[in-house]
Amino acid sequence: MVPTYFYFIYIFFPFISKVMIDIEKIIKTIYDKTKHIKSGKVASYIPQLAKVDPSIFAISMMDCDGNMYSVGDDKKEVAIESISKLFTFSKAVHTFGEKEVIKKIGAHGSSLPFNSVIAEELSPTHTINPFVNQGAMATTSLFYKKNKEDFKEKILHNLREYAGRKLRLGRSVYHSEGATNSTNMGLAYLLKSHDRFYGNVKDSVDVYTAQCSMMVTSRDLATMAAVYAKGGVHPKTGKKLLEKEEVTYILRTLRPEGLYEYSDIWATKNGCVAAKSGVGGGILIAIPGIGGIGIVSPPLDKHGNSVRGIKAGTSLSKKLVHHYNPPKDEYVCKITHEKKEKEKEKPRGKKKQQKKKKKHTKKKDQSKINKKTHKKKKEKHTKKKKKTN
């Protein structure tokens, strides 16, 4: 005799596998459509980044259950660069709390480049926000320790926790950036003069440079993004890295600033989907309740974002949101969901009104019947009285 669960698998497996195949198909289709894009140039202001192979291209996605879908050069590494800012900022929010981070780093917008001296001077906080170099270096400096190796390990270990594996430090990138970081040093000393830097400048900038030099694949970026998609819980390790409320604040702060000067255009095209890019050619996208996307393609646009990454990321995030609809929770846009809920409730309301009407009519009819019965009884009683008399 065949066990009952075999019938369940037989009936439902085609639908389960269809969902999985669809995601793979979507990613493959988008990959094929965008792989022929030749525009953009690799970052050249850091000598080592200028040597990166511009043909590298990979798209990966990890859903909230830890399933990975991937296509292209998904084992080839690039420097994480500015994407690392998100994870140090997340650690700061988790360690010091939202209020303290707002007070010490701020959350102001900036239409100027991510390493602008003018932006730093014009901003009332000087640190601006955690996703420009000024605010990112100040965020790293919050964890300053006199023992530089301990300080560095604390920051790099945090990145490894999100990736769920031991990410390696790209030493050639690290040394190349260290030899050309005079602008960052200048920004950090300027912050120190405004009392907006919280550790030794030289050591803090060096550790910041190390965090930006960690090497990641598209799979790593998808995994790291999936932590935010799952409300702060790592989909593979099960470790809780952030509270849901912290994820809410982090993603809200990221949305308007994650893609440099292109952030506002991204927001108009993709709504509440948060993304962060780095000049190494990586893009990370977090879609709460659905999953994380990681894209690697080194050629950049004028803003410093991966050309293929922006194109592929927009298409993939739109398709996933349209296909699955983000669930109702505190870190997803609720408007569409609430409208649907209200529409569902409308006919129920009408039914209730109709029921009430029917009930009221029944009561009215019953009242009439009672009156008639009472009248008849009265007449009967009168007749009997007359007979007696």
N, C-alpha and C positions, 0 to 999 in steps of 0.2 A: 504493500500500500504506500502511495506517495504522500510524504508529509504535507500538511496544509501550507507551510510557508513557501513551498516550491511553487504553488499556484499563485501566491502573492508576488513572488519574484517574476514569474512568467507574465503576469498581467501588468505589473508596474515597471519592470526593468526598462522596456522601450522608452518610457517617458523620462525616467531618471537619466539614462544614457543620452537621450536627446538633448537635455539641458547641458550636460557636460560637453557634448560634441558641438553644440551651438557656440559655446564660449570659445572653444578652439577654432572653430570656423570663422567667427567674428575677428579674432586676433590675427589669424592667417590672412584673411581678406584685407584687413587694414594694413598689415605688414607688406603685402604684395602691392597695394596701391601707393604706399609711401616710400618704398625702398629705392625707387628710381629718382627721387628728389635729389638734385645735385647742388642746390644753393646752400649758402652759409660757409663760414670759415672756422677752423679750429682756433682756440684761444692762443694768441701769440705773445701776450704780455708776460706770461710765465714760460720761459724757454722749454721746459720739459713737456708742457702741454702742447706746444707747437709740433712735437714729434709724434703725437698720437695718430693712429691710423684712422683717417676720416671715413673709411668704408664700414667700420664697426656699426652694426645696427641690430638691436634686439628689443622685443616687447615681451614682458612677463606680467602675469596677474596672479595674485593669491587671494582666494576667497576667504571668508571669515571662518571657515571650517579647516583651513590650512591646505586646501587643494591648490596645486600650482599648475598654471597653463602658460606655456612659453614657446616662443618662436625666434629664430635668428641666432646671433652670436651671444647667447645668454650666459656663456662661461667666460667671456672676455671682460676684463676689469678696466675701469676708469677711476680717476680720482673723484671722490665724493664732493669735494669743494664746498660750495655754499649750502648744499643740502644738509650738511652736518650741523648747521646753525639750528635747525628744527629740533634736533635731539638734545643739544646742550640747553636750549631754551626750555624744552620739556622737563629736563632734569631740574632746572632752576625753579620752575613752577611747582614741581612735585616736592622739592626740598624746602624752598623758602615761602611758598604760597603766592597766590595771584597778586594780592595787594602789594607785597614787598617787591615783586618783580616789576609791577607797573611803576612803583615809586622809584626804583633804581635804574630801570631800563626804559620804560615808557612804551607807548603804542601809537606814536604819531605817524602820519603818512608822509611820503616824500616822493616828489616827481623828478628828483635829481638822481644821478647815478649812485650805485651802492657804496662807492668809496669817495664821495664828494666832500671836500674840505668845506666848501661853501654851505652845503646842507647841514653839516655839523654845527657851524657857527650860527646859522639862521634858526635852527631848531631850538625851541624853548628848553628842551631836555638835553640837547647836544648828543645824547645817545640815540635819539630818534625812535628806533624800534629794533627788536631782536633779529631782524632779517637783513639789515644793512650792516656793512662791516663794523661801523662804530658801535652799534648796539650789540652785535654778535661778540665782538672782542670783550666788551664790558661784561657780557653775560658769562663768558668763559672765566673772566677775572674774579667773578663771585666765588669760585671754587678754589681760589689761590691758596697754595700751601708753600711754606718755606722749602720743604723737600720737593724739588721740581719733578723728580721721577714719580713720586706719589701723586702729585698734582696731575701730571700727564696721564698716568695710568687710570685715574678716576674718570677723566674725560673720555679716553679711548675705550675703556671697558664699557661705558654707557652705550657707545655705538655698537659694540659687539653684542650687547644684550638684546638690542632691537633686531639685529640681523640674525640672532640665534646661532651664530658661528663666530670663530676667531678671525675677524677681518685683519688683514695685514696692513702695516704702514708702508706706503710707497716711498721708499727712502730717496729715490732720485727726484720725485716730485717735491718732497719735503725740503731737500737741500736746495733745489732750484727756486722754490718759493721763498725760502729763508734768505737767499742771496739777493732777492729782488723785492723785498717787502718794506721798502723805505716809506711808501705812502701809508701803509698800515701802522708803522711805527710812529709816523707823524700824527696820524689820527688819534692813536692811543695816548701820546704825550699831551695832545691838545685836550683830550678828555680828562686827563689827570689834572691839568691846570684848572679845569672847571669842577673838580672834585666828583667826577663821574666815572672814574676808573677805580677798581677795588682790589688791585693787587700790584705786584711788581710788574712794571710795563714790559721789560725785556722778556721775562719768563712767561708772562701771560700771552704775549703775542706769539712766542715760540710754541706754546702748547696749542694755541688757536691754529697756527700753521700746521701743526701735526694732525689736528682733528680734520682739517680740510684735505690732508694728504692720504687719508685712509682709502683703500682700494675696494670698489664694490662692483658687482655685476647687476644686470637688470633684475635677476632673481632676488638678490639681496634687497634692492630698493622696493620691490613688490612686497617682500616679507616685512620690511620695516614699516611700510605704509599700512599694511594690514593690521598692525597693532592699533592704529588710530581708528581704522574701520571697525574694529571689534571693541571699541570703547576702552582701550588701554590694556587689554589682555592679549598676550602673544598667542597667535593661533596655533603655533607648533609646540612651544614649550609649556604653554598654559600659565606662564608667569604673569602676574598683574604688575605692570610697569607704571600705570597711571590710573587715577580715579576717573570716572565718567565725566564729572564736572570739570576736571582739569583738561580732558580732551576737548570738551566744549569750548573752553577759553582759548586753548592753543590753536584749534582750527579756525576760530573766529579771528584770531590775531593774524594767522597765516594767510587767509583768503585774499585780503587786499594788498599783500606785500610779497607773496611767494615767488612771483615771476618778474621781479624788477619793474621797469616802467610799462611792461605789457600786462601787469596784473589786472588793471581795470577792464581791458579788452577781454581777457580770459573770463572775468567775472560775468560780463554781459553775454558771453557765448555759452558758458558752462554753469551758470547759477552758483549753487552752494557747494561746488566740488573744489576742495582745497588742493593746491599743487605747489611744489617747491623744485626749483631747478638749480643746477650748478654749472660753472663754466667748463667742467670736465666733460660735459655732454649728457649728463644724467637728468632725468625728470622723475619725480615721485608724485603720485596722485593718490589721495585717500578718499574713498567713497563709503561713509559710514553705513554699516549694515550689509554692504555688498562685498567690498574687498579693497586691496591695494594694488596699484599699477606701478611698474618700474620700467622706464624706457631709457635705453642708452644709444646715443648717436652724437659723436663729437662736434660736427659742424654747427656753428652758432649763428643766430640772427644778430641784428644790430643791438638788441637789448641784452644779449648774453645767454639766450635760451636756445636749446637744441631745436633746429628747424624741423627735422622729422619728428622730434619728440612732441612739439606743440601740435603739429598736424595729427599725428597718430593718437596722442593723448586726448585731444578734443573729440575725435571720432569714437574712440573706445569708451570714454567715460559717458558720452551721450547715449551710446547704444546700451551700455550696462544699466544706466539709470532708467532708460525707457523700458528695457526688458524686465527688470526686477522691481522697480519702484522702491526707493529707500524706505525702510520701515519707520513707523512713528516712534521716535525717541527724542531725547533732549538735544542731540547734536546733529539733527537732520532738519532741513526746511520742512515745516509742517503744513504749509498753506494748501498745497495740492491734496494732501491726504485728508486734511480737515474738511475741505470742500466736498470731497468724495463721501466722507462720513455724513456730512450734513444732507447731501443728496439722498443717501440711503435712508436717513431718518425721516425725510419729508413724507414719503408714502405711508410710513408707519404712523406718523402724526395724523394723517388724514383718516386712516383706518380707526385710530383711537377716537377721533371726532365723530366718525360715522357710528361707531359702537355706542358712544355716549348719547348720540342723537336717537339711536334705536331704543336704548335703555329708557331715555326720557319719554319717547313716544309710547313705549310699553306701559310705563308708569301712568301716563295720561289716559291711555285706553283702559287700564285697570281701574283708574279713578272713576271714569265714566260708568264702567260696569258696576262698580260698587254703589254709585249714586242711584243707578237704575234699580238695582236689587233692593236698596234701602227704600226707594219710592214705592216699589211693589209691595214690600212688607208693610209699609205704612198704610197703603190702600186696603190691603187684606185685613189689617187690624181694625180700620175704620168700619169696613163692611161688617165684621163680626160684632162690633159694638152696636151697630144699627139694628142688627138681627136680634140681639139680646134685649134691646129696648122695645 
